[in-house]
Amino acid sequence: MLDIEKPRIALLNVGTEEVKGDNVVREAAALLRDSGLDIDYAGFVEGNDVGIDGTVDVIVTDGFTGNVALKIAEGTASLYVQVPCAMHFEVLSVARSLIYSGAGRGAACAQNSTQAFTMEPCSSV
């Protein structure tokens, strides 16, 4: 679908360590790891790895956990769409001010803060 010849595949889990998760997830990891299939198995990923950051291309999970993850993503997207653009601008302004002042992530971050946030107006949704 995305023209990725050999997608990176991972299992959604409560941590990235091999000892984390229930027996079903750990057994699934062993099956994928030892399958002999020509896949790029990346191990476990956590919920914060779900997105478009490029960590992996495919996340495998059971139906219940996957449904919860999708509902949370839908709810977050819905909330973002419902918040007025002016509020986004205010939140970004405050965050930018904190970074410029060096608060939160340390003064070293302040010099690179122009890349952290853009102050472009919101487009209509």
N, C-alpha and C positions, 0 to 999 in steps of 0.2 A: 504494500500500500504506500509506503514512504520511500520505496526504492532503496532500502537498506539491505545490502546483500547478506550480511551476517549480523542480525540484530543482537545487542547485548541483552541478556535475559536474567532477571533476578526474581527472588521470592520475597513477598512482603512479609515482614516479621516484626517482632517487638524490639529487635536489636540486630546489629550486624554480626555479632559474635556467633560462632558455630554452636555454642551450647544454649543459646536463647531459643525461645519458642516451645511449642508443644511437640509431642512425638510426631504428629502428622506432618508438620512443617519441616522438622529435621529429617524425617524419612524422605519427604519429597526432595529436599536438598541433596540427599545422598543419591537418589535415583537420577536426578538431573546431572549431578557431578560425575557419576559413574556410568552414565547411559551409553557412552560411546558415540553419541550423536554428534554431528558436526555443528555444534552450537557454541556460542560465546556466553557461557554461564558465569555470571558475576557474583553469585552468592546471595546473601540477604541484603535487603534495603529496608529502611524504616519509612514510616508515614511521611516524614518531611522530605523524602527523596521522590515522592510522587509529584510529578510536574514536568515542566519542560526544560529543566536545567541540564539535560544531557547526561545524567548519571547512567541511566540505562534506557533502552528502547522499549522493552516489554517487561511488565511487572505481572507475575503470576500470583494468584491468591485464591482462597476458597470463596464460594459464592457469598457467604454471610459477610466476611471481612471486606470483600470487594464492594459489596453493596453499601456498607457503612462508609467506606472511603469515598465512593461516588457521591453519596448523599451529602457528606461533609463538603466536598468540592462544589457541588451544586449550591448548597446553602451559602458558602463563602462567596461564590460568584454572584449570587442573587443579592446578597447584602451589599456588595461592592457596587452593583448597578443601581441599587435603591438609594445609596447615599448621594446627596447632591454634590455636583462637581466642586462647588465652593468649599465644601468640607474637605474634599481631597486636597485642594490647594492649601487650606489652613493646616492640615495634618503634615503635608510635605514641608510647609514653611517652618513649622515648629521643629520637625525632624532636622531640617537643613540648619536651622539656628543652633540646635544642640550639637550637630557635627562641627559647625564652624567654631563653636566655643570650645570644642574638644571634650564635651561632656559625653558620657556613655561609653564611647569606644576609645577614648584617650586622645590626647592632643595631637599625636602623630597622624591621626586620621584627618584632622582639619585641613591639612594642606591638599589632600586629594578629594575633598568633599564635593567639588563641582561635578565629579563624575558619578557621585552616589545618587543624586536626585535631579530630575529635570522639572522645571517649573512651567512646562507647556500647558496651555489650557486644555481641559477635558473635551473630548469630542462627544457629540451627542450619541446616545446609545440606542 
